[in-house]
């Protein structure tokens, strides 16, 4: 039985694994129910991450905008 790292499984899940690794994982998935369970957990986790929407807090956006404004004013004054 071949042991696959979490990185191997993620590469497979995202279709970025080599043809050899893909074939090896697919063969193992047929025979190894624990590997199938691990893959199902990874797939459901990936689906949850795909649904996640992250945006910065308004306070952070305002600080960045203020910094940009201040540096723009400073660069105009130094010309």
PyMOL commands that set and color helices and strands:
alter all, ss='L'
color gray80, all
select helices_A, chain A and resi 6-13+19-31+33-51+58-77
alter helices_A, ss='H'
color red, helices_A
deselect
rebuild
show_as cartoon
